[in-house]
Amino acid sequence: LPSDSIRPLPTDTLEFNPEEHRKLAERIFKKEFRRRAENIISAMYTPQKMNISEKAFQEQSLDGFSRLNKIQRELSEQFNMNPILTTRLSSEIISELTTESMKKLKQMEDED
């Protein structure tokens, strides 16, 4: 091969920015975790489930939280993210969704 036919690849199109990659992975993780967690959490906080015994509610909640934990671990692996970070992010989302569900329950009670 003549040496002039070997050209260096343009580096501006191939630059890997770890900070941008991390932020993108976090955004995707949060969006996907929220999507999957929403159904689980909203199913945990319904008027029917809140009116059962405390022990039964705790058992059902434990099942829901173990499913959320499994989703968090799967997504952490899928996006190659630090499990400590994904635990923090998922905890924040769970807290937000729980607050939203509790507000909806309160509104239902107030309407009755």
A tleap script that builds the chain and sets N, CA, C and O, in Angstrom:
source leaprc.protein.ff14SB
mol = sequence {
  NLEU PRO SER ASP SER ILE ARG PRO LEU PRO
  THR ASP THR LEU GLU PHE ASN PRO GLU GLU
  HIE ARG LYS LEU ALA GLU ARG ILE PHE LYS
  LYS GLU PHE ARG ARG ARG ALA GLU ASN ILE
  ILE SER ALA MET TYR THR PRO GLN LYS MET
  ASN ILE SER GLU LYS ALA PHE GLN GLU GLN
  SER LEU ASP GLY PHE SER ARG LEU ASN LYS
  ILE GLN ARG GLU LEU SER GLU GLN PHE ASN
  MET ASN PRO ILE LEU THR THR ARG LEU SER
  SER GLU ILE ILE SER GLU LEU THR THR GLU
  SER MET LYS LYS LEU LYS GLN MET GLU ASP
  GLU CASP
}
set mol.1.N position { 0.830 -1.195 0.000 }
set mol.1.CA position { 0.000 0.000 0.000 }
set mol.1.C position { 0.871 1.254 0.000 }
set mol.1.O position { 1.816 1.358 0.781 }
set mol.2.N position { 0.560 2.174 -0.849 }
set mol.2.CA position { 1.308 3.427 -0.793 }
set mol.2.C position { 0.986 4.165 0.502 }
set mol.2.O position { -0.154 4.139 0.967 }
set mol.3.N position { 1.945 4.796 1.062 }
set mol.3.CA position { 1.766 5.450 2.365 }
set mol.3.C position { 0.728 6.563 2.314 }
set mol.3.O position { 0.115 6.864 3.338 }
set mol.4.N position { 0.513 7.174 1.177 }
set mol.4.CA position { -0.478 8.249 1.132 }
set mol.4.C position { -1.921 7.727 1.185 }
set mol.4.O position { -2.847 8.510 1.394 }
set mol.5.N position { -2.121 6.425 1.000 }
set mol.5.CA position { -3.471 5.873 1.068 }
set mol.5.C position { -3.891 5.549 2.511 }
set mol.5.O position { -5.060 5.274 2.780 }
set mol.6.N position { -2.947 5.586 3.403 }
set mol.6.CA position { -3.262 5.338 4.816 }
set mol.6.C position { -3.371 6.692 5.513 }
set mol.6.O position { -2.375 7.353 5.809 }
set mol.7.N position { -4.581 7.060 5.753 }
set mol.7.CA position { -4.809 8.356 6.397 }
set mol.7.C position { -5.312 8.123 7.818 }
set mol.7.O position { -6.078 7.192 8.070 }
set mol.8.N position { -4.889 8.947 8.713 }
set mol.8.CA position { -5.421 8.795 10.076 }
set mol.8.C position { -6.924 9.114 10.084 }
set mol.8.O position { -7.400 9.988 9.359 }
set mol.9.N position { -7.632 8.392 10.911 }
set mol.9.CA position { -9.062 8.663 11.047 }
set mol.9.C position { -9.261 9.995 11.754 }
set mol.9.O position { -8.482 10.360 12.635 }
set mol.10.N position { -10.292 10.710 11.370 }
set mol.10.CA position { -10.538 11.983 12.063 }
set mol.10.C position { -10.881 11.715 13.531 }
set mol.10.O position { -11.818 10.978 13.835 }
set mol.11.N position { -10.134 12.306 14.406 }
set mol.11.CA position { -10.328 12.027 15.835 }
set mol.11.C position { -11.532 12.745 16.402 }
set mol.11.O position { -12.083 12.309 17.413 }
set mol.12.N position { -11.960 13.841 15.779 }
set mol.12.CA position { -13.081 14.583 16.348 }
set mol.12.C position { -14.379 13.766 16.335 }
set mol.12.O position { -15.247 13.995 17.178 }
set mol.13.N position { -14.529 12.834 15.413 }
set mol.13.CA position { -15.753 12.035 15.365 }
set mol.13.C position { -15.671 10.810 16.272 }
set mol.13.O position { -16.694 10.183 16.546 }
set mol.14.N position { -14.494 10.461 16.734 }
set mol.14.CA position { -14.330 9.245 17.524 }
set mol.14.C position { -14.026 9.508 18.994 }
set mol.14.O position { -13.792 8.574 19.760 }
set mol.15.N position { -14.028 10.770 19.382 }
set mol.15.CA position { -13.695 11.070 20.773 }
set mol.15.C position { -14.737 10.479 21.710 }
set mol.15.O position { -15.942 10.572 21.480 }
set mol.16.N position { -14.239 9.881 22.751 }
set mol.16.CA position { -15.106 9.296 23.765 }
set mol.16.C position { -15.036 10.189 24.983 }
set mol.16.O position { -13.978 10.353 25.591 }
set mol.17.N position { -16.156 10.755 25.328 }
set mol.17.CA position { -16.203 11.622 26.496 }
set mol.17.C position { -16.862 10.838 27.640 }
set mol.17.O position { -18.078 10.646 27.647 }
set mol.18.N position { -16.055 10.388 28.601 }
set mol.18.CA position { -16.605 9.558 29.678 }
set mol.18.C position { -17.697 10.264 30.488 }
set mol.18.O position { -18.641 9.620 30.946 }
set mol.19.N position { -17.576 11.566 30.666 }
set mol.19.CA position { -18.575 12.309 31.441 }
set mol.19.C position { -19.918 12.328 30.704 }
set mol.19.O position { -20.968 12.129 31.315 }
set mol.20.N position { -19.880 12.564 29.399 }
set mol.20.CA position { -21.113 12.548 28.606 }
set mol.20.C position { -21.727 11.146 28.610 }
set mol.20.O position { -22.942 10.984 28.720 }
set mol.21.N position { -20.866 10.146 28.489 }
set mol.21.CA position { -21.331 8.754 28.504 }
set mol.21.C position { -22.011 8.422 29.832 }
set mol.21.O position { -23.061 7.779 29.855 }
set mol.22.N position { -21.411 8.861 30.929 }
set mol.22.CA position { -21.964 8.611 32.260 }
set mol.22.C position { -23.329 9.286 32.408 }
set mol.22.O position { -24.280 8.683 32.905 }
set mol.23.N position { -23.412 10.546 31.970 }
set mol.23.CA position { -24.677 11.276 32.084 }
set mol.23.C position { -25.774 10.633 31.239 }
set mol.23.O position { -26.922 10.526 31.669 }
set mol.24.N position { -25.405 10.210 30.039 }
set mol.24.CA position { -26.371 9.548 29.165 }
set mol.24.C position { -26.841 8.232 29.790 }
set mol.24.O position { -28.036 7.938 29.800 }
set mol.25.N position { -25.905 7.449 30.305 }
set mol.25.CA position { -26.261 6.178 30.948 }
set mol.25.C position { -27.186 6.426 32.134 }
set mol.25.O position { -28.146 5.682 32.337 }
set mol.26.N position { -26.906 7.472 32.925 }
set mol.26.CA position { -27.759 7.797 34.075 }
set mol.26.C position { -29.167 8.160 33.626 }
set mol.26.O position { -30.149 7.699 34.208 }
set mol.27.N position { -29.265 8.994 32.581 }
set mol.27.CA position { -30.585 9.398 32.080 }
set mol.27.C position { -31.386 8.192 31.599 }
set mol.27.O position { -32.570 8.055 31.909 }
set mol.28.N position { -30.727 7.324 30.840 }
set mol.28.CA position { -31.412 6.132 30.324 }
set mol.28.C position { -31.807 5.213 31.475 }
set mol.28.O position { -32.920 4.689 31.499 }
set mol.29.N position { -30.896 5.014 32.432 }
set mol.29.CA position { -31.191 4.168 33.589 }
set mol.29.C position { -32.422 4.701 34.323 }
set mol.29.O position { -33.356 3.952 34.609 }
set mol.30.N position { -32.413 6.008 34.627 }
set mol.30.CA position { -33.510 6.600 35.390 }
set mol.30.C position { -34.839 6.473 34.654 }
set mol.30.O position { -35.863 6.158 35.260 }
set mol.31.N position { -34.819 6.714 33.364 }
set mol.31.CA position { -36.046 6.632 32.570 }
set mol.31.C position { -36.585 5.194 32.562 }
set mol.31.O position { -37.776 4.967 32.773 }
set mol.32.N position { -35.696 4.237 32.319 }
set mol.32.CA position { -36.113 2.833 32.252 }
set mol.32.C position { -36.538 2.311 33.625 }
set mol.32.O position { -37.543 1.609 33.741 }
set mol.33.N position { -35.776 2.654 34.662 }
set mol.33.CA position { -36.136 2.193 35.999 }
set mol.33.C position { -37.487 2.770 36.412 }
set mol.33.O position { -38.339 2.057 36.940 }
set mol.34.N position { -37.675 4.070 36.168 }
set mol.34.CA position { -38.946 4.719 36.514 }
set mol.34.C position { -40.110 4.036 35.786 }
set mol.34.O position { -41.147 3.759 36.389 }
set mol.35.N position { -39.935 3.771 34.504 }
set mol.35.CA position { -40.999 3.148 33.709 }
set mol.35.C position { -41.403 1.802 34.320 }
set mol.35.O position { -42.588 1.502 34.462 }
set mol.36.N position { -40.405 1.009 34.673 }
set mol.36.CA position { -40.689 -0.332 35.195 }
set mol.36.C position { -41.161 -0.303 36.649 }
set mol.36.O position { -41.964 -1.140 37.062 }
set mol.37.N position { -40.667 0.652 37.415 }
set mol.37.CA position { -41.011 0.726 38.839 }
set mol.37.C position { -42.401 1.311 39.067 }
set mol.37.O position { -43.060 0.998 40.059 }
set mol.38.N position { -42.836 2.150 38.156 }
set mol.38.CA position { -44.129 2.817 38.320 }
set mol.38.C position { -45.271 1.816 38.531 }
set mol.38.O position { -46.094 1.981 39.431 }
set mol.39.N position { -45.308 0.795 37.704 }
set mol.39.CA position { -46.370 -0.211 37.820 }
set mol.39.C position { -46.300 -0.954 39.146 }
set mol.39.O position { -47.325 -1.210 39.779 }
set mol.40.N position { -45.094 -1.297 39.558 }
set mol.40.CA position { -44.923 -2.057 40.807 }
set mol.40.C position { -45.364 -1.223 42.001 }
set mol.40.O position { -46.105 -1.698 42.862 }
set mol.41.N position { -44.903 0.026 42.047 }
set mol.41.CA position { -45.207 0.874 43.203 }
set mol.41.C position { -46.681 1.265 43.231 }
set mol.41.O position { -47.305 1.253 44.292 }
set mol.42.N position { -47.240 1.611 42.075 }
set mol.42.CA position { -48.659 1.993 42.078 }
set mol.42.C position { -49.534 0.799 42.480 }
set mol.42.O position { -50.600 0.982 43.068 }
set mol.43.N position { -49.086 -0.419 42.164 }
set mol.43.CA position { -49.836 -1.609 42.572 }
set mol.43.C position { -49.704 -1.871 44.079 }
set mol.43.O position { -50.583 -2.483 44.687 }
set mol.44.N position { -48.612 -1.409 44.668 }
set mol.44.CA position { -48.402 -1.622 46.107 }
set mol.44.C position { -49.276 -0.691 46.942 }
set mol.44.O position { -49.717 -1.060 48.031 }
set mol.45.N position { -49.528 0.524 46.432 }
set mol.45.CA position { -50.249 1.532 47.205 }
set mol.45.C position { -51.633 1.775 46.618 }
set mol.45.O position { -51.884 2.804 45.991 }
set mol.46.N position { -52.515 0.822 46.829 }
set mol.46.CA position { -53.904 0.963 46.415 }
set mol.46.C position { -54.766 0.958 47.674 }
set mol.46.O position { -54.330 0.473 48.718 }
set mol.47.N position { -55.973 1.487 47.588 }
set mol.47.CA position { -56.830 1.466 48.794 }
set mol.47.C position { -57.024 0.053 49.338 }
set mol.47.O position { -57.038 -0.148 50.553 }
set mol.48.N position { -57.173 -0.930 48.443 }
set mol.48.CA position { -57.373 -2.308 48.886 }
set mol.48.C position { -56.154 -2.826 49.651 }
set mol.48.O position { -56.291 -3.480 50.685 }
set mol.49.N position { -54.973 -2.529 49.137 }
set mol.49.CA position { -53.760 -3.035 49.787 }
set mol.49.C position { -53.450 -2.289 51.083 }
set mol.49.O position { -52.838 -2.845 51.995 }
set mol.50.N position { -53.874 -1.029 51.160 }
set mol.50.CA position { -53.603 -0.254 52.369 }
set mol.50.C position { -54.559 -0.640 53.506 }
set mol.50.O position { -54.290 -0.340 54.669 }
set mol.51.N position { -55.662 -1.295 53.175 }
set mol.51.CA position { -56.653 -1.656 54.197 }
set mol.51.C position { -56.496 -3.080 54.721 }
set mol.51.O position { -57.337 -3.554 55.484 }
set mol.52.N position { -55.428 -3.767 54.320 }
set mol.52.CA position { -55.179 -5.105 54.848 }
set mol.52.C position { -54.334 -4.992 56.116 }
set mol.52.O position { -53.925 -3.894 56.493 }
set mol.53.N position { -54.083 -6.081 56.749 }
set mol.53.CA position { -53.290 -6.028 57.982 }
set mol.53.C position { -51.878 -5.542 57.671 }
set mol.53.O position { -51.381 -5.667 56.552 }
set mol.54.N position { -51.257 -4.986 58.699 }
set mol.54.CA position { -49.907 -4.454 58.529 }
set mol.54.C position { -48.930 -5.542 58.089 }
set mol.54.O position { -48.067 -5.318 57.240 }
set mol.55.N position { -49.082 -6.716 58.681 }
set mol.55.CA position { -48.187 -7.838 58.334 }
set mol.55.C position { -48.355 -8.236 56.864 }
set mol.55.O position { -47.365 -8.448 56.164 }
set mol.56.N position { -49.593 -8.338 56.399 }
set mol.56.CA position { -49.842 -8.697 54.997 }
set mol.56.C position { -49.310 -7.606 54.058 }
set mol.56.O position { -48.743 -7.905 53.007 }
set mol.57.N position { -49.499 -6.340 54.448 }
set mol.57.CA position { -48.992 -5.237 53.630 }
set mol.57.C position { -47.463 -5.290 53.544 }
set mol.57.O position { -46.887 -5.085 52.475 }
set mol.58.N position { -46.816 -5.565 54.673 }
set mol.58.CA position { -45.355 -5.650 54.686 }
set mol.58.C position { -44.865 -6.784 53.790 }
set mol.58.O position { -43.871 -6.628 53.081 }
set mol.59.N position { -45.550 -7.912 53.816 }
set mol.59.CA position { -45.153 -9.041 52.963 }
set mol.59.C position { -45.292 -8.686 51.488 }
set mol.59.O position { -44.411 -8.991 50.684 }
set mol.60.N position { -46.404 -8.040 51.137 }
set mol.60.CA position { -46.601 -7.624 49.742 }
set mol.60.C position { -45.572 -6.572 49.335 }
set mol.60.O position { -45.047 -6.603 48.222 }
set mol.61.N position { -45.290 -5.648 50.241 }
set mol.61.CA position { -44.302 -4.609 49.960 }
set mol.61.C position { -42.916 -5.218 49.763 }
set mol.61.O position { -42.165 -4.804 48.880 }
set mol.62.N position { -42.592 -6.193 50.587 }
set mol.62.CA position { -41.295 -6.862 50.481 }
set mol.62.C position { -41.135 -7.498 49.104 }
set mol.62.O position { -40.067 -7.420 48.497 }
set mol.63.N position { -42.199 -8.125 48.618 }
set mol.63.CA position { -42.171 -8.713 47.285 }
set mol.63.C position { -41.935 -7.630 46.229 }
set mol.63.O position { -41.117 -7.808 45.326 }
set mol.64.N position { -42.646 -6.518 46.342 }
set mol.64.CA position { -42.477 -5.414 45.389 }
set mol.64.C position { -41.071 -4.857 45.423 }
set mol.64.O position { -40.472 -4.605 44.378 }
set mol.65.N position { -40.539 -4.663 46.624 }
set mol.65.CA position { -39.187 -4.101 46.734 }
set mol.65.C position { -38.118 -5.076 46.247 }
set mol.65.O position { -37.090 -4.652 45.719 }
set mol.66.N position { -38.351 -6.371 46.418 }
set mol.66.CA position { -37.363 -7.324 45.888 }
set mol.66.C position { -37.393 -7.314 44.362 }
set mol.66.O position { -36.353 -7.474 43.723 }
set mol.67.N position { -38.576 -7.129 43.771 }
set mol.67.CA position { -38.663 -7.003 42.309 }
set mol.67.C position { -37.952 -5.733 41.834 }
set mol.67.O position { -37.260 -5.749 40.815 }
set mol.68.N position { -38.123 -4.638 42.572 }
set mol.68.CA position { -37.440 -3.385 42.221 }
set mol.68.C position { -35.922 -3.540 42.331 }
set mol.68.O position { -35.179 -3.033 41.491 }
set mol.69.N position { -35.473 -4.237 43.360 }
set mol.69.CA position { -34.048 -4.479 43.550 }
set mol.69.C position { -33.482 -5.281 42.378 }
set mol.69.O position { -32.387 -4.999 41.891 }
set mol.70.N position { -34.236 -6.276 41.935 }
set mol.70.CA position { -33.802 -7.097 40.799 }
set mol.70.C position { -33.694 -6.248 39.532 }
set mol.70.O position { -32.727 -6.373 38.781 }
set mol.71.N position { -34.677 -5.393 39.297 }
set mol.71.CA position { -34.642 -4.506 38.130 }
set mol.71.C position { -33.426 -3.591 38.201 }
set mol.71.O position { -32.731 -3.396 37.204 }
set mol.72.N position { -33.172 -3.033 39.375 }
set mol.72.CA position { -32.020 -2.139 39.550 }
set mol.72.C position { -30.711 -2.860 39.231 }
set mol.72.O position { -29.840 -2.302 38.564 }
set mol.73.N position { -30.575 -4.090 39.702 }
set mol.73.CA position { -29.345 -4.852 39.436 }
set mol.73.C position { -29.206 -5.168 37.952 }
set mol.73.O position { -28.118 -5.051 37.388 }
set mol.74.N position { -30.312 -5.571 37.317 }
set mol.74.CA position { -30.275 -5.887 35.881 }
set mol.74.C position { -29.866 -4.671 35.055 }
set mol.74.O position { -29.020 -4.764 34.166 }
set mol.75.N position { -30.484 -3.526 35.364 }
set mol.75.CA position { -30.162 -2.306 34.608 }
set mol.75.C position { -28.739 -1.835 34.884 }
set mol.75.O position { -28.067 -1.317 33.993 }
set mol.76.N position { -28.287 -2.013 36.109 }
set mol.76.CA position { -26.914 -1.648 36.460 }
set mol.76.C position { -25.928 -2.422 35.593 }
set mol.76.O position { -24.962 -1.860 35.077 }
set mol.77.N position { -26.187 -3.718 35.441 }
set mol.77.CA position { -25.324 -4.549 34.590 }
set mol.77.C position { -25.472 -4.180 33.124 }
set mol.77.O position { -24.483 -4.061 32.401 }
set mol.78.N position { -26.709 -3.999 32.693 }
set mol.78.CA position { -26.977 -3.699 31.284 }
set mol.78.C position { -26.264 -2.423 30.843 }
set mol.78.O position { -25.709 -2.372 29.746 }
set mol.79.N position { -26.274 -1.391 31.693 }
set mol.79.CA position { -25.658 -0.118 31.337 }
set mol.79.C position { -24.235 0.018 31.873 }
set mol.79.O position { -23.621 1.080 31.769 }
set mol.80.N position { -23.717 -1.070 32.449 }
set mol.80.CA position { -22.348 -1.092 32.969 }
set mol.80.C position { -22.110 0.085 33.921 }
set mol.80.O position { -21.152 0.845 33.781 }
set mol.81.N position { -23.014 0.203 34.887 }
set mol.81.CA position { -22.942 1.308 35.841 }
set mol.81.C position { -22.580 0.790 37.228 }
set mol.81.O position { -22.810 -0.372 37.565 }
set mol.82.N position { -22.018 1.672 38.001 }
set mol.82.CA position { -21.639 1.377 39.372 }
set mol.82.C position { -22.905 1.045 40.179 }
set mol.82.O position { -23.836 1.849 40.219 }
set mol.83.N position { -22.946 -0.132 40.822 }
set mol.83.CA position { -24.141 -0.519 41.592 }
set mol.83.C position { -24.467 0.450 42.732 }
set mol.83.O position { -25.634 0.613 43.086 }
set mol.84.N position { -23.468 1.079 43.297 }
set mol.84.CA position { -23.733 2.052 44.371 }
set mol.84.C position { -24.500 3.242 43.802 }
set mol.84.O position { -25.436 3.743 44.424 }
set mol.85.N position { -24.096 3.690 42.614 }
set mol.85.CA position { -24.779 4.805 41.954 }
set mol.85.C position { -26.209 4.409 41.585 }
set mol.85.O position { -27.144 5.170 41.831 }
set mol.86.N position { -26.383 3.227 40.999 }
set mol.86.CA position { -27.727 2.827 40.580 }
set mol.86.C position { -28.638 2.581 41.789 }
set mol.86.O position { -29.850 2.776 41.698 }
set mol.87.N position { -28.070 2.162 42.899 }
set mol.87.CA position { -28.861 2.008 44.123 }
set mol.87.C position { -29.374 3.366 44.582 }
set mol.87.O position { -30.536 3.502 44.965 }
set mol.88.N position { -28.503 4.368 44.542 }
set mol.88.CA position { -28.906 5.724 44.940 }
set mol.88.C position { -29.976 6.263 43.993 }
set mol.88.O position { -30.995 6.793 44.437 }
set mol.89.N position { -29.741 6.126 42.685 }
set mol.89.CA position { -30.699 6.634 41.705 }
set mol.89.C position { -32.051 5.936 41.839 }
set mol.89.O position { -33.094 6.587 41.802 }
set mol.90.N position { -32.032 4.615 41.994 }
set mol.90.CA position { -33.299 3.883 42.109 }
set mol.90.C position { -34.012 4.244 43.414 }
set mol.90.O position { -35.240 4.321 43.440 }
set mol.91.N position { -33.269 4.463 44.482 }
set mol.91.CA position { -33.890 4.868 45.754 }
set mol.91.C position { -34.599 6.205 45.613 }
set mol.91.O position { -35.697 6.390 46.139 }
set mol.92.N position { -33.972 7.140 44.905 }
set mol.92.CA position { -34.587 8.454 44.672 }
set mol.92.C position { -35.886 8.293 43.888 }
set mol.92.O position { -36.897 8.917 44.212 }
set mol.93.N position { -35.852 7.454 42.854 }
set mol.93.CA position { -37.044 7.243 42.019 }
set mol.93.C position { -38.146 6.555 42.814 }
set mol.93.O position { -39.314 6.929 42.710 }
set mol.94.N position { -37.778 5.548 43.612 }
set mol.94.CA position { -38.759 4.848 44.448 }
set mol.94.C position { -39.413 5.831 45.414 }
set mol.94.O position { -40.626 5.792 45.615 }
set mol.95.N position { -38.619 6.701 46.003 }
set mol.95.CA position { -39.142 7.697 46.937 }
set mol.95.C position { -40.126 8.635 46.229 }
set mol.95.O position { -41.201 8.921 46.756 }
set mol.96.N position { -39.757 9.109 45.040 }
set mol.96.CA position { -40.641 9.997 44.273 }
set mol.96.C position { -41.952 9.290 43.927 }
set mol.96.O position { -43.033 9.849 44.112 }
set mol.97.N position { -41.849 8.060 43.426 }
set mol.97.CA position { -43.044 7.322 43.021 }
set mol.97.C position { -43.931 6.989 44.211 }
set mol.97.O position { -45.157 7.007 44.103 }
set mol.98.N position { -43.311 6.684 45.347 }
set mol.98.CA position { -44.078 6.391 46.561 }
set mol.98.C position { -44.833 7.637 47.004 }
set mol.98.O position { -46.008 7.557 47.361 }
set mol.99.N position { -44.173 8.773 46.985 }
set mol.99.CA position { -44.819 10.036 47.352 }
set mol.99.C position { -45.991 10.323 46.424 }
set mol.99.O position { -47.063 10.721 46.878 }
set mol.100.N position { -45.787 10.119 45.114 }
set mol.100.CA position { -46.871 10.333 44.145 }
set mol.100.C position { -48.043 9.398 44.432 }
set mol.100.O position { -49.198 9.822 44.406 }
set mol.101.N position { -47.750 8.130 44.704 }
set mol.101.CA position { -48.815 7.163 44.985 }
set mol.101.C position { -49.570 7.520 46.256 }
set mol.101.O position { -50.793 7.393 46.309 }
set mol.102.N position { -48.858 7.963 47.270 }
set mol.102.CA position { -49.506 8.331 48.524 }
set mol.102.C position { -50.388 9.572 48.333 }
set mol.102.O position { -51.458 9.664 48.936 }
set mol.103.N position { -49.954 10.515 47.508 }
set mol.103.CA position { -50.770 11.702 47.219 }
set mol.103.C position { -52.062 11.293 46.515 }
set mol.103.O position { -53.134 11.810 46.827 }
set mol.104.N position { -51.955 10.360 45.563 }
set mol.104.CA position { -53.148 9.878 44.857 }
set mol.104.C position { -54.115 9.209 45.822 }
set mol.104.O position { -55.327 9.407 45.733 }
set mol.105.N position { -53.572 8.406 46.757 }
set mol.105.CA position { -54.418 7.760 47.765 }
set mol.105.C position { -55.129 8.802 48.626 }
set mol.105.O position { -56.317 8.670 48.920 }
set mol.106.N position { -54.409 9.816 49.019 }
set mol.106.CA position { -54.974 10.889 49.860 }
set mol.106.C position { -56.089 11.589 49.091 }
set mol.106.O position { -57.140 11.885 49.658 }
set mol.107.N position { -55.866 11.857 47.798 }
set mol.107.CA position { -56.901 12.511 46.992 }
set mol.107.C position { -58.146 11.628 46.893 }
set mol.107.O position { -59.268 12.129 46.956 }
set mol.108.N position { -57.949 10.316 46.739 }
set mol.108.CA position { -59.092 9.399 46.685 }
set mol.108.C position { -59.874 9.431 47.997 }
set mol.108.O position { -61.105 9.422 47.989 }
set mol.109.N position { -59.161 9.469 49.126 }
set mol.109.CA position { -59.811 9.523 50.443 }
set mol.109.C position { -60.592 10.807 50.595 }
set mol.109.O position { -61.711 10.805 51.108 }
set mol.110.N position { -59.996 11.917 50.144 }
set mol.110.CA position { -60.635 13.221 50.277 }
set mol.110.C position { -61.896 13.325 49.418 }
set mol.110.O position { -62.824 14.062 49.749 }
set mol.111.N position { -61.916 12.577 48.311 }
set mol.111.CA position { -63.076 12.599 47.421 }
set mol.111.C position { -64.241 11.784 47.984 }
set mol.111.O position { -65.397 12.021 47.634 }
set mol.112.N position { -63.934 10.837 48.846 }
set mol.112.CA position { -64.995 9.973 49.410 }
set mol.112.C position { -65.825 10.674 50.458 }
set mol.112.O position { -66.746 10.078 51.016 }
savepdb mol mol.pdb
quit
